[in-house]
Amino acid sequence: MNNIPNRQVICEVLLEKAAIDKDVIVLCSDSRGSASLEKFANTYPSQFVEVGIAEQSLVSISAGLARCGKKVFAASPACFLSTRSMEQCKVDVAYSNTNVKLIGISGGISYGALGMTHHSAQDIATLAAIPNMRVYLPSDRHQTRKLIEQIGQDEKPAYIRVGRNPVEDVYDESSIPFELDKASIVTDGDDLTIIACGEMVKPSQDAALELKKQGINVRVIDMYCLKPLDKEVIIKAAKETKRIITIEEHSPIGGLGTMVSQVVAEHYPVKVKNLALPDEAVVAGKSQEVFDYYRLNAKGLIETAMELINDGK
């Protein structure tokens, strides 16, 4: 069982980068503990900026540092970074095209028991709608490492959302498939496709393995790159499997399901079923309790897959 959260892996990569590049600067908004950045702050205090509970200032200061040639990573709870700092993300980072990587920690319903004020179920929709802003939701610690290593080499804005808790590995560390801005195929099949992002990839993989025992071959696509969206892999899946399920830890409006449906409708119309959080205040509880309540788990995927397959007979 994995006990390393994705946020801790981000800190490890940033420590490696900071050791060889003094222009790597990390900022946070009174969230170094939540972001697992304590070690970075203690190891490289001159490359760490604590702005306090001031998310708008966090983003603007980050943009200013980037304009001075710094390679900036700004970490803050996703629920605040994607709403309270929306204008600064749009204007100071994206419109100004500054080299700022925005790290939304404790994303989705990681703060489950704290309710809607601390949920970030709209961040994909809001930030993906901003020109120049890339949006990524890595699925496990190994993919998170690959992602941070790669985007740290470019000078373009990006938003990366990770959860609070450790997630089970989807990939093997020694053989993880990764190409920046290209979705990864977790399992292959021609009966049905499940397209998932973030923490929903693992239950998708589990569902595919269970359905295989029933003679149903499922293609699982890890769409960690929400923007730019890998349209080619979606069109190929529509043509070859004829049925698609999307699953996401996000509102049903403007997220992965919406994006996939738009591509499918334009290029190769097939039935698409979206599993997502509801368009309402989500029930309070631990993350897994909330996932189970809304069928955002392997069982819910299996039931939905069987409905789609039986509907086509």
SULKA-V986118 format. One record per pair of residues at least 24 apart in sequence whose ideal C-beta (glycine too) atoms are under 6 Angstrom apart, sorted by the first residue. I is the first residue (numbers start at 1). J is the second residue. Records with the same first field share a line. If there is no record, write none. Layout:
I: J / J
//
This chain:
2: 166 / 168 / 169
3: 166
4: 141 / 166
5: 166
6: 141 / 144 / 162
7: 35 / 36 / 105 / 162
8: 36
9: 141 / 144 / 145
10: 148
11: 36 / 37 / 40
13: 145 / 148 / 149
14: 40
15: 40
17: 152
18: 44 / 47
23: 70 / 71
24: 71
25: 65 / 70 / 72
26: 73
27: 58 / 62 / 74
28: 75
29: 53 / 55 / 58 / 76
31: 76
34: 105 / 106
35: 75 / 105
55: 80 / 81 / 84 / 85
56: 85 / 88
59: 85 / 88 / 89 / 92
60: 88 / 92
62: 100
63: 92 / 93 / 98 / 100
66: 98 / 99 / 100
71: 99
72: 100
73: 101
74: 102
75: 103 / 105
77: 105 / 106
78: 104 / 107 / 120 / 123 / 161
79: 118 / 120
82: 120 / 123 / 126 / 127
90: 130
93: 157
94: 130 / 132 / 133 / 157
97: 132
99: 155
100: 157
101: 158
102: 159
103: 160
104: 161
106: 164
107: 161 / 163
108: 249
109: 287 / 290
110: 163 / 164
112: 285 / 286 / 287 / 290
113: 284
115: 284
116: 281
119: 282
121: 250 / 251 / 277
122: 251
124: 226 / 250 / 255
125: 254 / 255
127: 159
128: 226 / 227
132: 157
133: 157
134: 158 / 227
135: 159 / 226 / 227
136: 160 / 224 / 225
137: 161 / 197 / 198 / 224
138: 224
139: 170 / 201 / 222 / 224
140: 167 / 169 / 170
142: 171 / 173 / 176
146: 178
150: 180
163: 199
167: 199 / 202
168: 202
170: 201 / 202 / 205
181: 225 / 228
182: 230
183: 221 / 222 / 223 / 230 / 233
184: 222
186: 220 / 222
187: 220
188: 219
189: 217 / 218 / 219
190: 217 / 240 / 241
191: 216 / 217
192: 218 / 241 / 243 / 305
193: 219 / 237 / 241 / 244
194: 218 / 220 / 245
195: 221 / 223 / 246 / 260
196: 247
197: 223 / 248 / 256
198: 249
199: 249
200: 247 / 248 / 249
203: 297 / 298
206: 298
207: 298 / 301 / 302
210: 302
211: 305
229: 259
231: 263
234: 260 / 263
235: 267 / 268
238: 264 / 268 / 270
239: 268
242: 270
243: 271 / 308
244: 272
245: 273 / 304
246: 274
247: 275
248: 276
250: 276
251: 277 / 279
252: 276 / 279
273: 304
//
